[in-house]
């Protein structure tokens, strides 16, 4: 830890170490991960923006750092990055609200 923070942005560079005790599994993961982010039906740039939105939704600071840099390197601007974060936030907020239906089902069942 540095400066009292759990996440240290420099630790992201150590990610390959995850395969130290399971090299075969790590290789399979990194091969698959690389293939996922290549151009396909979606461009690598589009995938980078999706990854940035997901990174915010799952609250992964390493992923946020990595995909902010990746999207910028692929020609995205801060306005596009910000809009991506708003899309992720809207989905997160909508998901919380739609779960209110579950609350209402339980409340209706209990008879309140």
C-alpha positions in Angstrom: 0.0 0.0 0.0 1.1 3.5 -0.6 -0.2 6.8 0.8 -2.9 4.9 2.8 -4.6 3.7 -0.4 -5.4 0.0 -1.0 -5.0 0.3 -4.8 -1.7 1.4 -6.2 -1.9 2.3 -9.9 1.6 0.8 -10.3 0.4 -2.6 -9.3 -1.4 -2.9 -12.6 2.0 -3.5 -14.2 2.3 -6.6 -12.0 -0.8 -8.2 -13.5 1.2 -10.8 -15.5 2.5 -12.1 -12.1 -1.0 -13.6 -11.6 0.2 -16.5 -13.7 3.2 -17.2 -11.6 1.7 -20.2 -9.9 -0.8 -21.2 -12.6 1.0 -20.4 -15.9 -1.2 -22.6 -18.1 -4.4 -21.0 -16.8 -2.9 -17.5 -17.1 -1.8 -18.1 -20.7 -5.3 -19.3 -21.6 -6.8 -16.2 -20.0 -4.4 -13.7 -21.6 -4.8 -15.4 -25.0 -8.6 -15.1 -24.7 -8.4 -11.6 -23.3 -6.3 -10.5 -26.2 -8.6 -12.1 -28.8 -11.6 -10.4 -27.2 -10.2 -6.9 -27.6 -9.1 -7.3 -31.3 -11.2 -5.8 -34.0 -14.2 -7.9 -34.8 -17.9 -6.9 -35.3 -16.9 -4.1 -32.9 -13.7 -2.1 -33.3 -11.0 -2.2 -30.7 -11.9 1.4 -30.0 -15.5 0.6 -29.3 -14.5 -2.3 -27.1 -12.2 0.0 -25.2 -15.2 2.3 -24.4 -17.3 -0.6 -23.4 -14.5 -1.9 -21.1 -14.3 1.6 -19.6 -18.0 1.6 -18.8 -17.9 -1.9 -17.4 -14.8 -0.9 -15.3 -16.8 1.9 -13.7 -19.8 -0.4 -13.2 -17.8 -3.1 -11.4 -15.7 -0.4 -9.7 -12.3 -1.7 -10.8 -9.8 1.2 -10.4 -7.1 -0.8 -12.2 -9.4 -1.3 -15.2 -10.5 2.4 -15.1 -6.9 3.5 -15.3 -6.1 1.0 -18.0 -9.1 1.6 -20.2 -9.0 5.4 -19.8 -5.5 5.3 -21.2 -6.4 2.7 -23.8 -9.4 4.7 -25.1 -7.4 7.9 -25.2 -4.7 6.1 -27.2 -7.3 4.9 -29.6 -8.4 8.4 -30.4 -11.3 8.9 -27.9 -11.6 12.3 -26.2 -12.6 13.1 -22.7 -16.1 14.0 -23.7 -16.6 10.4 -25.1 -15.0 8.9 -21.9 -17.4 11.0 -19.8 -20.4 10.0 -21.8 -19.3 6.4 -21.4 -19.2 6.8 -17.6 -22.7 8.3 -17.7 -24.0 5.3 -19.7 -22.6 3.0 -17.1 -24.1 5.1 -14.3 -27.5 5.1 -16.0 -27.5 1.3 -16.3 -26.4 0.9 -12.6 -29.1 3.4 -11.5 -31.7 1.8 -13.6 -30.8 -1.7 -12.3 -31.2 -0.5 -8.7 -34.5 1.1 -9.5 -35.9 -1.9 -11.4 -35.0 -4.1 -8.4 -37.7 -2.0 -6.7 -40.2 -4.3 -8.5 -38.8 -7.1 -6.4 -39.4 -5.0 -3.2 -42.9 -4.3 -4.3 -43.6 -8.0 -5.0 -42.5 -8.9 -1.5 -44.4 -5.9 0.0 -47.6 -7.0 -1.9 -47.1 -10.6 -0.8 -46.8 -9.5 2.8 -49.8 -7.3 2.4 -48.4 -4.0 3.3 
